[in-house]
Amino acid sequence: MTVIFDQDKKDLRLVSEKARHPEKAHRPDTPLQRKPDWIRVKAPVSREYNETRAIVREHNLHTVCEEAGCPNIGECWTKAHATMMIMGDTCTRACSFCNVKTGLPGQLDAAEPENVALAVAKLGLSHVVITSVDRDDLADGGAAHFAATIDAIRRHSPKTTIEILTPDFLRKEGSVERVMMSPPDVFNHNLETVPRLYLTIRPGARYFASLRLLQRVKDIDPNAFTKSGLMVGLGETREEIMQVMDDLRVAGVDFLTIGQYLQPTRKHAAVDRFWTPEEFAGLEAVARAKGFLLVSASPLTRSSYHAGEDFARLKAARAASR
């Protein structure tokens, strides 16, 4: 265990860095900046939050809300909006921004698609987001498991709309095609950052491979809704972000999310700076002018934050544009 002083809570937190991130254990500590007032959130304490947590535990599921330390967990779980993370809790990648555990994953749980579907039905979700760890150890990167999960949700909750946030399926031929055989309502894959920072922030990925994945979804189904997200605060410039916007538009992406990067521990990439709410509003205005059907840009924006409401807005925006 490593003891880390949390500057925001002014107390001591025990963080098992060695267990979660063995590849980062010997890296020098990076500085932790104090968070500005506009990204502080309340601790989750509601009865509804605990009910959501109980359902997740009952079905032996993982959520990105917990594993990635999402700041919006209190708000979302109070509304029963848990983002399911399939294929285990251990990722084969070692991105420097992410708090999901890294290492060698175990075998896929064949019962997981059904358990996810049962939890979705019990939570009464009208819209659900399904994401996963990266599984470079699997021949298809987990594409068939995504499809099985979508199919199971369709059986148990036919009126529930489904959004998936997938890995890049790098070097896994046919994986996107396999997922699209059980098409979701929204296909999301995050670029995360600008291409210049990939080697340090997202070293296991390739910028243009991620762009091509999003474009391939549109090739398969031109009417599919596609979505991608960026973090800011890692050292990118405004001009670089605008270039990424242009690249996403060329790939036909409909929906862009932009949020503030928050550093999980001192072993992760440091926050270069905190973008202000006014700067986020400026990025949103630029993105809308570039032709995205929908843009969500704020310090606390995350891929699945308000996803159900945003999907309704996304459909309305497409209908209005025709």
Buried (B, 14 or more C-beta within 10 A) or exposed (E): EBEBEEEEEEEEEEBEBEEBBEEBEEEEEBEBBEBEEBBEEEEBEBEEBEBBBEBBEEBEBBBBBBBBBBBBBBBBBBBBBBBBBBBBBBBBBBBBBBBBBBBEBEEBBEEBBBBBBBBBBBBEBEBBBBBBBBBBEBEBBBBBBBBBBBBBBBEBBEEBBBBBBBBBBBEBEEBBBBBBEBBBBBBBBBBBBBBBBBEBBBEBBBBEEBBBBBBBBBEBEEEBBBBBBBBBBBBBEEEBBBBBBEBBBEBBBBBBBBBBBBBBBBBBBBBBEBBEBEBBEBBBEBBBEBEBBBBBBBBBBBBBBBBBEBBEBBBEBBEEEE
